[in-house]
Amino acid sequence: MKVAIDLPVITVLSLVLATGCVSQKEAMVKKGYPLVYAEGFDDGCHSGNKAGGSLFDEFRKDVGRFSRESNYAQGWSDGFRQCESQQEAAQRQMRIAVEKQKLAEQRKAGERAAQYHLERQVLKDVDTSNLKYLK
């Protein structure tokens, strides 16, 4: 069975792949977030992605820092929630795109079956006995 990937799937995949080019932590520090918060956010984001279904992330949490440093803990919690939600949304979009593709293929198969049935009905009463002389 041939599966075509439509534009929403490509967009989601592009976004997922593009986020790895510049470190999220570096981008946050450049925007003015404290380094400790950005480190927590980065760890929480990887953990949230994993919890949301990513096969490419792993759970990361510095438990000592989480209990000692409130900025790290806040960053981790914020990153976890945000990235888990984004990952779940990406997974949901992927499932929707796959289901749309399956429905389109089922519709086409149904149309082909209906066309085949109609053709068989039309040809059912046609006398084909003289076709043997066409050889």
N, C-alpha and C positions, 0 to 999 in steps of 0.2 A: 504494500500500500504506500503510495507516495503522499507525503505530508508537506504542504507548502507553508512556509512561515510568513505571516502577514506583518504589516507595518507596526502594529502595537507591540508585537513580540520583539521585533528588531529594536524598537525604541527602548523597551525595558532592558534588553540585553546590553544595549549601548550604554545606558545609564549605569548599569551595574559594573560594566567594565571600565567606564570612564572615571568612576570614583576612586580607582586605585592609582591613578596617574600622579596626583599630588596628595601627599599625606594629609589626612583630615586634621590631624593634630597641628601640622604646620600652618594650614589654612586658618584654623581657629586662632592660633597665636598671632598671626598677621592681622586678624580682625580685632585683636585686643583682648581676647579671653586669656585669663591666667593660665600659665603652662600646666599647673597641677590640675585645673579643671579640664583642660584640653586632653591631658593624658587619661584622666578618668573617663571622659566622654569617648575617647578612642577605644579604650578597653571595653566600656559598656556597649559601644556600637558593635564591636565584633561579637560580643556576647549576645546582643539583641538580634543580630543577623542570624547567628546560629540558632537561637530560640525560634526565630521566624521561619526557619527551614533552609537556610543557606548551607550548601555542601562545602563551601569554600572558606568558611570562617570557623573559628574555635572560641570556646568560652574563655574569656580572660578577665581576671579580677584579682587585684592585689589586695587581699583581705586585710593585711596589716594597715596599708594606706587607707583603705575604705573605712576602717574603724578609727584611725587617728586623724585623718585630714578631711575636713568637711567639704572642701572644694573638690577633692578627688571623688568623694562619695556622691556629691551632687552631680558632678560631671558624668560619673558612671551611670547613675540612675537616669539622668536625662538622655544620655547616649543610648542606653539600653531600650528605653521606651520608644524613642524616635526611630531607631534603626529596626527594632522588632516590627513596628507598625509599617515602616517602608518595605521591609522584606516580605511581610505578610501580604501587603498590597501588590507587590511585584509577583509573588506566587499566585495570588488570586487572578491577576491579569493574565498570567501564563495559562492557568487552568481555563479561563474563559476563552482565550484564543484557541486553545486545543479543542475545547468543546464546540466552538463555532466551526472549526475546520471539520470536525467529525460530523456535525449536522449538515454541513454543505455537501460532504461526500455521501452521506446517507440520502440526501435529497436527490443528488445526481444519480445514484444507484436506483432509487425509486423511479425516477423519470425514465432511465434506460429500461427498467423492467416493464414499465407501463407501455413504452414505445414498442418493445419486443412483443408484448402481449397483443397490442393493437395490430401489429404487422402480421402476427400469426392468425388473428381473427380474420383479417382482410384476405389473406392468402388461402385460408382454409377451403374455400369453395372454388378456387381457381383450378382449372384442369391443366395439369402439368404433364400429361401423358405424352404429348408431342415434343416435349423438350429433349427426349432421348435422341431425336434426329439432328440435333444441333452439333453433335460431335464431329 
